[in-house]
């Protein structure tokens, strides 16, 4: 079982400092949104992500930025961290 906070920490280490600050904001908002709904933040189901993105009156650019951050998190979670290659 992946710990969400460890996943966030590891993912943020893969991006630049300026991106990490922006991604961190998205990850905090995602976690809060999930917690309020009783959803595990590791559940990157399309319906969860779509509902999260549409839950605020964000601009299209902001929604795309948030989606990119969540995709990075989900992509890192999907990696096989036991394979050194």
PAZAPA-4460 file (N, C-alpha, C; in steps of 0.05 Angstrom, whole numbers, plus 32768, in hexadecimal, padded with zeros to 4 digits):
% residues 85
    n_x    n_y    n_z   ca_x   ca_y   ca_z    c_x    c_y    c_z   seq   type   mol
   8011   7FE8   8000   8000   8000   8000   8012   8019   8000     1      X     A
   800C   802A   7FEE   801C   8043   7FEB   8011   8058   7FFF     2      X     A
   8023   8065   800D   801C   807B   801E   801B   8094   800D     3      X     A
   8005   80A2   800E   8001   80BA   7FFE   8017   80CF   8002     4      X     A
   801E   80D4   801B   8032   80E9   8021   804E   80E1   8016     5      X     A
   8055   80C7   8018   806E   80BE   800C   806D   80C1   7FEE     6      X     A
   8057   80BB   7FE2   8054   80BD   7FC5   8057   80DA   7FBC     7      X     A
   804B   80EC   7FCB   804D   8109   7FC5   806A   8111   7FC7     8      X     A
   8077   810A   7FDD   8093   8111   7FE1   80A5   8107   7FCA     9      X     A
   80A2   80EE   7FC3   80B2   80E3   7FAD   80AC   80F0   7F93    10      X     A
   8093   80F6   7F8D   808C   8103   7F74   8097   811F   7F72    11      X     A
   8095   812E   7F88   809F   8149   7F88   80BD   814A   7F83    12      X     A
   80CB   8135   7F8A   80E8   8134   7F86   80EF   8131   7F68    13      X     A
   80DB   812B   7F57   80E0   8127   7F3B   80DB   8140   7F2A    14      X     A
   80D2   8156   7F37   80CC   816E   7F28   80DD   8185   7F32    15      X     A
   80DD   819B   7F23   80ED   81B2   7F2C   80E0   81BF   7F45    16      X     A
   80F0   81D0   7F52   80E6   81DD   7F6A   80CD   81EE   7F65    17      X     A
   80CD   81FC   7F4F   80B5   820D   7F49   809D   81FB   7F43    18      X     A
   80A0   81E5   7F35   808A   81D3   7F30   8082   81C5   7F4A    19      X     A
   8095   81BE   7F5B   808E   81B1   7F74   807C   81C1   7F85    20      X     A
   8080   81DB   7F86   806F   81ED   7F96   8053   81EC   7F8C    21      X     A
   804F   81EE   7F72   8035   81ED   7F66   8028   81D2   7F69    22      X     A
   8037   81BD   7F64   802D   81A1   7F67   8024   819C   7F84    23      X     A
   8034   81A6   7F97   802D   81A3   7FB3   8012   81AE   7FBA    24      X     A
   800C   81C6   7FAF   7FF2   81D2   7FB3   7FDB   81C0   7FA8    25      X     A
   7FE0   81B5   7F91   7FCC   81A3   7F86   7FC9   818A   7F97    26      X     A
   7FDF   817E   7F9F   7FDE   8165   7FAF   7FD0   816A   7FCA    27      X     A
   7FD5   8181   7FD6   7FC7   8188   7FEF   7FA9   818B   7FEB    28      X     A
   7FA2   8199   7FD5   7F85   819C   7FCE   7F78   8182   7FC8    29      X     A
   7F86   8170   7FB9   7F7C   8156   7FB2   7F77   8145   7FCC    30      X     A
   7F8B   8146   7FDE   7F88   8136   7FF6   7F71   8141   8007    31      X     A
   7F6E   815B   8009   7F58   8166   8019   7F3D   815F   800C    32      X     A
   7F3B   8161   7FF2   7F22   815A   7FE3   7F1B   813D   7FE8    33      X     A
   7F2F   812B   7FE6   7F2B   810E   7FEB   7F22   8109   8007    34      X     A
   7F30   8115   801B   7F29   8110   8037   7F0D   8119   803E    35      X     A
   7F04   812F   8032   7EE8   8139   8037   7ED3   8126   802C    36      X     A
   7EDB   8115   8019   7EC8   8103   800C   7ECD   80E6   8014    37      X     A
   7EE0   80E1   8026   7EE6   80C6   802F   7EF3   80B5   8019    38      X     A
   7F03   80C2   8008   7F11   80B4   7FF2   7F2E   80B3   7FF9    39      X     A
   7F3A   809C   7FF4   7F57   8099   7FF7   7F65   80AA   7FE1    40      X     A
   7F77   80BC   7FE7   7F83   80CD   7FD2   7F94   80BD   7FBE    41      X     A
   7F99   80A4   7FC3   7FA7   8093   7FB0   7F94   8089   7F9A    42      X     A
   7F7A   808C   7F9E   7F67   8083   7F8A   7F64   8098   7F74    43      X     A
   7F76   8095   7F60   7F77   80A8   7F4A   7F64   80A0   7F34    44      X     A
   7F4C   8098   7F3B   7F37   8090   7F28   7F2F   80A8   7F18    45      X     A
   7F29   80A4   7EFE   7F21   80BB   7EED   7F0A   80CB   7EF8    46      X     A
   7EF6   80BD   7F04   7EDF   80CB   7F0F   7EE7   80DC   7F27    47      X     A
   7EF9   80D3   7F38   7F02   80E2   7F4E   7F11   80FB   7F45    48      X     A
   7F24   80F7   7F32   7F34   810E   7F29   7F22   8122   7F1A    49      X     A
   7F10   8119   7F0A   7EFD   812B   7EFC   7EEC   813B   7F0F    50      X     A
   7EE2   812D   7F23   7ED1   813B   7F37   7EE2   8150   7F47    51      X     A
   7EFB   8149   7F4D   7F0D   815B   7F5B   7F11   8174   7F4A    52      X     A
   7F18   8170   7F30   7F1E   8186   7F1F   7F06   8198   7F1A    53      X     A
   7EEE   818D   7F1B   7ED6   819D   7F16   7ECA   81A9   7F30    54      X     A
   7ED7   81A3   7F46   7ECC   81AC   7F60   7ED0   81C9   7F66    55      X     A
   7EE2   81D6   7F57   7EE8   81F3   7F5B   7EE3   8202   7F41    56      X     A
   7EE1   821B   7F44   7EDE   822C   7F2C   7EF9   8235   7F22    57      X     A
   7F09   8221   7F1B   7F24   8227   7F11   7F23   822D   7EF3    58      X     A
   7F37   823B   7EEA   7F3A   823F   7ECD   7F42   8225   7EBF    59      X     A
   7F3F   8224   7EA6   7F47   820C   7E97   7F64   8206   7E9B    60      X     A
   7F75   821B   7E9B   7F91   8218   7E9E   7F98   820C   7EBA    61      X     A
   7F8A   8216   7ECE   7F8E   820B   7EE9   7F86   81EE   7EEB    62      X     A
   7F6F   81E7   7EDF   7F66   81CB   7EDF   7F7B   81B9   7ED1    63      X     A
   7F86   81C3   7EBB   7F9A   81B3   7EAC   7FB3   81B0   7EBD    64      X     A
   7FBB   81C5   7ECC   7FD2   81C3   7EDD   7FCE   81AF   7EF3    65      X     A
   7FB6   81B0   7EFF   7FB0   819C   7F14   7FAF   8180   7F09    66      X     A
   7FA4   817D   7EF2   7FA3   8162   7EE5   7FC0   8158   7EE0    67      X     A
   7FD1   8169   7ED7   7FED   8162   7ED2   7FFA   8159   7EEB    68      X     A
   7FF6   8167   7F01   8002   8160   7F1B   7FF8   8145   7F25    69      X     A
   7FDE   8140   7F22   7FD2   8127   7F2B   7FDC   8110   7F19    70      X     A
   7FDE   8115   7EFF   7FE9   8100   7EED   8005   80F9   7EF5    71      X     A
   8015   810C   7EFC   8031   8107   7F05   8031   80F5   7F1E    72      X     A
   801F   80FB   7F30   801D   80EB   7F49   8014   80CF   7F42    73      X     A
   8000   80CC   7F32   7FF6   80B1   7F2A   800B   80A2   7F1A    74      X     A
   8019   80AF   7F09   802E   80A3   7EF9   8045   8098   7F0B    75      X     A
   804D   80A8   7F1E   8062   80A0   7F30   8058   8088   7F42    76      X     A
   803F   8089   7F4A   8034   8073   7F59   8034   8059   7F4A    77      X     A
   8030   805B   7F2F   802E   8043   7F1F   8049   8036   7F18    78      X     A
   805F   8044   7F1D   807A   803A   7F18   8080   8022   7F2A    79      X     A
   808F   8010   7F1F   8099   7FF9   7F2F   80B3   8002   7F3D    80      X     A
   80B2   8009   7F56   80C9   8014   7F64   80DC   7FFE   7F6E    81      X     A
   80D5   7FE5   7F68   80E8   7FCF   7F70   80FA   7FC8   7F59    82      X     A
   80F5   7FD2   7F41   8105   7FCC   7F29   8119   7FE3   7F26    83      X     A
   8133   7FDD   7F29   8148   7FF2   7F28   814B   7FFF   7F0C    84      X     A
   8140   7FF2   7EF7   8143   7FFE   7EDC   812E   8013   7ED9    85      X     A
***
